[in-house]
Amino acid sequence: MAFASFDSQRAAAPMGEINMVPLIDVMLVLLVIFIVTAPLLSHAVKLDLPRVSAQPSQMKPEKIEFAIDAAGQRWWNGEPVSRPDAAQRFAAAGRLQPLPEVQFRADQAVAYRAVAETLADAARAGVHRIGFVSQPEDH
């Protein structure tokens, strides 16, 4: 784009106005492109889908509440169990479909060894959906 002038006095001075015609041409071309392509973006196939009356089956996994108190006693859904008994129950739960969810509660005074043993028993049985339940801190 040439910005020349035939005025000899203003030939060295910078031009203070912008030629808007090329900018308007570009905007109009872009507008035409968007107008043409917009209907193509919302292209959808109209289908008449069949109607059914069956409800989708929603099998909710069993929930197991497992706890270890301060004395190290293990509890399965509120029932006291020994470690071998808990391992057998985890093995039975690992064969269920869908896999059950274990809500694990442990007293803060319990030895970490009891918690680690329980987690190892559950992992060995194939029960991997374990959530740790805690109390929020009072501020």
SERO-4910 file (N, C-alpha, C, O; in steps of 0.05 Angstrom, whole numbers):
BEGIN
 pado doro    nc1    nc2    nc3   cac1   cac2   cac3    cc1    cc2    cc3    oc1    oc2    oc3
  Met    A     17    -23      0      0      0      0     18     25      0     36     28     16
  Ala    A     12     42    -19     28     66    -21     13     89     -8    -11     92    -13
  Phe    A     27    105      7     15    128     20     29    153      9     41    168     25
  Ala    A     27    157    -16     41    180    -29     22    204    -32     -3    200    -32
  Ser    A     33    226    -34     17    251    -37     31    268    -58     55    268    -60
  Phe    A     15    284    -73     25    302    -93     31    329    -81     41    347    -95
  Asp    A     25    332    -55     30    358    -42     60    358    -33     67    341    -16
  Ser    A     76    376    -43    104    376    -37    110    386     -8    131    378      3
  Gln    A     93    401      3     97    411     30     92    389     51    105    389     72
  Arg    A     73    372     45     66    352     65     77    324     58     70    304     70
  Ala    A     95    324     39    107    298     30    123    285     51    123    260     53
  Ala    A    138    300     68    155    289     88    140    283    114    150    268    131
  Ala    A    116    294    118    101    290    143     87    263    142     78    254    121
  Pro    A     85    250    165     71    224    166     42    227    162     30    247    169
  Met    A     30    207    149      1    207    144    -14    201    170     -7    181    183
  Gly    A    -33    217    177    -47    214    203    -73    200    201    -88    199    221
  Glu    A    -80    188    179   -105    174    176   -100    146    164    -82    142    149
  Ile    A   -118    128    172   -115    100    163   -135     95    140   -158    104    141
  Asn    A   -126     81    120   -144     73     98   -161     49    107   -150     28    111
  Met    A   -186     53    111   -204     33    123   -215     14    102   -227     -6    109
  Val    A   -213     20     76   -225      3     55   -214    -25     56   -230    -44     55
  Pro    A   -188    -31     58   -179    -59     59   -189    -73     84   -196    -97     83
  Leu    A   -191    -59    107   -201    -72    131   -230    -79    128   -239   -101    137
  Ile    A   -246    -62    116   -274    -68    111   -277    -91     92   -295   -108     96
  Asp    A   -260    -92     71   -261   -115     52   -256   -141     66   -270   -161     61
  Val    A   -236   -142     84   -230   -167     98   -253   -175    116   -260   -198    118
  Met    A   -265   -156    130   -287   -162    148   -311   -172    132   -325   -191    141
  Leu    A   -317   -161    109   -339   -171     93   -334   -199     82   -352   -215     81
  Val    A   -309   -205     75   -303   -232     66   -306   -252     89   -318   -273     85
  Leu    A   -297   -245    113   -301   -262    136   -330   -266    142   -339   -288    150
  Leu    A   -346   -245    140   -374   -247    145   -388   -266    126   -404   -283    134
  Val    A   -381   -265    101   -392   -283     81   -384   -312     87   -400   -330     84
  Ile    A   -359   -316     94   -350   -343    101   -365   -354    125   -374   -377    124
  Phe    A   -369   -338    145   -384   -348    169   -414   -353    162   -426   -372    172
  Ile    A   -426   -336    145   -454   -341    137   -457   -367    122   -476   -381    125
  Val    A   -437   -373    105   -439   -397     89   -434   -422    106   -447   -442    102
  Thr    A   -415   -421    124   -407   -445    140   -424   -449    164   -425   -472    175
  Ala    A   -439   -430    174   -455   -433    198   -476   -455    195   -479   -471    214
  Pro    A   -491   -457    174   -511   -479    172   -498   -506    170   -511   -526    178
  Leu    A   -474   -508    161   -460   -534    159   -452   -544    187   -450   -569    191
  Leu    A   -447   -526    206   -438   -534    232   -461   -546    249   -457   -562    267
  Ser    A   -485   -538    243   -508   -548    258   -523   -570    243   -547   -574    247
  His    A   -510   -584    226   -522   -605    210   -528   -629    228   -511   -639    243
  Ala    A   -553   -638    228   -562   -661    245   -580   -678    228   -595   -669    211
  Val    A   -579   -704    234   -596   -723    220   -621   -727    238   -619   -732    261
  Lys    A   -644   -723    225   -669   -727    240   -677   -756    240   -680   -768    219
  Leu    A   -679   -768    264   -686   -796    267   -711   -799    283   -716   -783    302
  Asp    A   -727   -819    277   -750   -825    293   -743   -851    308   -746   -873    298
  Leu    A   -732   -847    333   -722   -870    348   -745   -886    360   -766   -875    366
  Pro    A   -742   -912    364   -763   -928    375   -767   -922    405   -748   -914    418
  Arg    A   -791   -926    414   -798   -921    442   -798   -947    457   -808   -967    447
  Val    A   -787   -947    481   -787   -971    498   -796   -964    526   -794   -941    534
  Ser    A   -807   -983    540   -817   -978    566   -800   -989    588   -806   -986    612
  Ala    A   -778  -1003    582   -761  -1015    602   -744   -993    615   -735   -974    603
  Gln    A   -740   -996    641   -723   -978    656   -694   -989    656   -691  -1014    658
  Pro    A   -675   -972    655   -647   -982    656   -641   -994    683   -650   -984    704
  Ser    A   -627  -1016    683   -620  -1029    709   -597  -1014    722   -576  -1010    709
  Gln    A   -601  -1007    746   -581   -993    761   -574  -1010    785   -586  -1007    807
  Met    A   -554  -1027    782   -545  -1043    805   -527  -1026    822   -505  -1018    813
  Lys    A   -535  -1021    846   -518  -1005    864   -500  -1025    879   -510  -1046    889
  Pro    A   -475  -1019    882   -457  -1037    896   -463  -1038    926   -473  -1019    938
  Glu    A   -458  -1061    937   -462  -1065    966   -443  -1047    981   -420  -1042    972
  Lys    A   -452  -1037   1004   -435  -1020   1020   -427  -1036   1045   -444  -1046   1060
  Ile    A   -401  -1037   1050   -391  -1051   1074   -378  -1030   1092   -361  -1014   1084
  Glu    A   -387  -1030   1117   -376  -1012   1137   -357  -1028   1154   -365  -1045   1169
  Phe    A   -331  -1022   1151   -310  -1036   1166   -297  -1016   1185   -290   -994   1177
  Ala    A   -294  -1024   1210   -282  -1006   1230   -262  -1021   1247   -264  -1046   1251
  Ile    A   -243  -1006   1257   -223  -1017   1277   -224   -997   1300   -218   -973   1296
  Asp    A   -230  -1007   1324   -231   -989   1347   -204   -986   1360   -184   -997   1350
  Ala    A   -202   -970   1381   -177   -964   1394   -163   -989   1405   -138   -989   1407
  Ala    A   -179  -1009   1412   -167  -1034   1423   -157  -1052   1401   -145  -1073   1407
  Gly    A   -162  -1046   1376   -154  -1063   1354   -175  -1083   1345   -170  -1099   1328
  Gln    A   -199  -1082   1357   -221  -1099   1349   -232  -1091   1322   -237  -1067   1317
  Arg    A   -236  -1110   1304   -246  -1105   1278   -277  -1109   1278   -287  -1127   1292
  Trp    A   -291  -1092   1263   -320  -1093   1261   -328  -1093   1232   -319  -1077   1216
  Trp    A   -345  -1112   1225   -356  -1115   1197   -386  -1109   1199   -401  -1125   1210
  Asn    A   -394  -1086   1189   -422  -1077   1190   -433  -1078   1218   -456  -1087   1223
  Gly    A   -417  -1070   1238   -426  -1069   1266   -423  -1095   1280   -430  -1097   1304
  Glu    A   -413  -1116   1268   -409  -1142   1280   -380  -1147   1285   -364  -1144   1266
  Pro    A   -372  -1154   1309   -343  -1159   1314   -333  -1184   1299   -347  -1205   1299
  Val    A   -309  -1181   1287   -298  -1203   1272   -268  -1205   1278   -256  -1185   1286
  Ser    A   -256  -1228   1274   -227  -1231   1277   -214  -1225   1250   -228  -1223   1230
  Arg    A   -188  -1223   1250   -174  -1218   1224   -178  -1240   1204   -184  -1233   1181
  Pro    A   -175  -1266   1211   -180  -1287   1191   -209  -1286   1180   -214  -1291   1157
  Asp    A   -228  -1281   1198   -256  -1280   1189   -260  -1256   1170   -275  -1258   1151
  Ala    A   -248  -1233   1177   -250  -1210   1159   -237  -1216   1132   -248  -1208   1111
  Ala    A   -215  -1230   1132   -202  -1237   1106   -220  -1255   1090   -221  -1252   1065
  Gln    A   -234  -1274   1103   -253  -1291   1088   -276  -1275   1077   -285  -1280   1055
  Arg    A   -286  -1256   1093   -308  -1240   1083   -300  -1222   1060   -315  -1217   1041
  Phe    A   -275  -1211   1061   -265  -1196   1039   -262  -1213   1014   -268  -1203    992
  Ala    A   -254  -1238   1017   -252  -1256    994   -279  -1261    982   -282  -1261    957
  Ala    A   -300  -1264    999   -327  -1268    988   -337  -1243    975   -350  -1244    954
  Ala    A   -330  -1219    986   -339  -1194    974   -325  -1189    948   -336  -1175    931
  Gly    A   -300  -1198    945   -285  -1194    921   -296  -1209    897   -290  -1203    874
  Arg    A   -313  -1229    902   -326  -1245    881   -353  -1233    872   -364  -1243    853
  Leu    A   -363  -1213    886   -389  -1201    880   -386  -1183    856   -365  -1171    851
  Gln    A   -408  -1181    841   -410  -1162    819   -434  -1144    823   -456  -1155    827
  Pro    A   -432  -1119    823   -408  -1102    822   -393  -1104    849   -404  -1111    870
  Leu    A   -368  -1097    848   -351  -1098    872   -363  -1079    893   -371  -1057    887
  Pro    A   -363  -1088    918   -374  -1071    940   -356  -1048    946   -332  -1048    941
  Glu    A   -368  -1028    958   -352  -1005    968   -348  -1009    998   -366  -1015   1013
  Val    A   -323  -1005   1007   -317  -1008   1035   -312   -981   1047   -296   -965   1037
  Gln    A   -328   -975   1068   -324   -950   1082   -307   -957   1107   -317   -970   1125
  Phe    A   -282   -949   1107   -263   -957   1127   -260   -936   1148   -254   -913   1142
  Arg    A   -265   -943   1173   -262   -925   1196   -241   -937   1215   -243   -960   1221
  Ala    A   -222   -921   1223   -202   -930   1242   -199   -909   1264   -197   -885   1258
  Asp    A   -199   -918   1289   -194   -899   1311   -166   -887   1309   -148   -901   1299
  Gln    A   -163   -863   1317   -137   -850   1314   -116   -862   1333    -92   -858   1329
  Ala    A   -125   -877   1353   -106   -889   1371    -97   -917   1363    -80   -929   1375
  Val    A   -110   -928   1342   -103   -955   1334    -76   -956   1321    -68   -937   1307
  Ala    A    -62   -979   1324    -36   -982   1312    -38   -984   1282    -57   -996   1272
  Tyr    A    -20   -972   1267    -21   -972   1238    -19  -1000   1227    -29  -1005   1205
  Arg    A     -7  -1018   1242     -4  -1045   1233    -31  -1058   1228    -34  -1072   1208
  Ala    A    -51  -1053   1245    -77  -1065   1241    -90  -1054   1216   -104  -1068   1202
  Val    A    -86  -1028   1211    -98  -1016   1187    -84  -1027   1162    -98  -1034   1143
  Ala    A    -58  -1030   1162    -43  -1040   1139    -50  -1069   1134    -53  -1077   1111
  Glu    A    -54  -1085   1155    -62  -1113   1151    -89  -1115   1138    -94  -1131   1121
  Thr    A   -107  -1099   1147   -135  -1099   1136   -134  -1091   1107   -148  -1103   1091
  Leu    A   -119  -1069   1100   -118  -1061   1073   -105  -1082   1055   -113  -1086   1032
  Ala    A    -85  -1096   1065    -72  -1117   1050    -91  -1140   1046    -92  -1152   1024
  Asp    A   -107  -1147   1066   -127  -1169   1063   -148  -1162   1042   -155  -1178   1025
  Ala    A   -157  -1136   1042   -177  -1128   1022   -165  -1128    994   -178  -1136    975
  Ala    A   -140  -1118    991   -127  -1117    965   -122  -1145    955   -126  -1151    931
  Arg    A   -114  -1164    972   -110  -1191    964   -136  -1204    954   -135  -1222    937
  Ala    A   -158  -1196    966   -184  -1208    958   -195  -1194    933   -215  -1204    922
  Gly    A   -183  -1172    924   -193  -1159    899   -212  -1136    905   -225  -1126    887
  Val    A   -215  -1129    930   -232  -1106    937   -215  -1081    937   -198  -1077    954
  His    A   -220  -1064    917   -203  -1040    914   -218  -1014    919   -206   -993    919
  Arg    A   -244  -1015    922   -260   -991    926   -262   -986    956   -282   -994    968
  Ile    A   -243   -973    967   -242   -968    996   -241   -938   1001   -224   -924    990
  Gly    A   -259   -929   1017   -260   -900   1025   -254   -898   1054   -265   -913   1071
  Phe    A   -238   -878   1061   -231   -874   1089   -249   -853   1101   -252   -831   1090
  Val    A   -263   -859   1123   -282   -841   1135   -268   -828   1158   -254   -841   1175
  Ser    A   -271   -802   1160   -259   -786   1182   -278   -765   1192   -298   -760   1179
  Gln    A   -272   -753   1214   -288   -731   1225   -275   -705   1217   -250   -702   1218
  Pro    A   -291   -684   1210   -278   -658   1204   -267   -646   1230   -277   -650   1252
  Glu    A   -246   -631   1227   -233   -618   1249   -250   -594   1259   -261   -580   1242
  Asp    A   -251   -591   1285   -266   -568   1296   -247   -544   1296   -224   -545   1306
  His    A   -256   -522   1286   -240   -497   1285   -249   -478   1305   -238   -456   1307
***
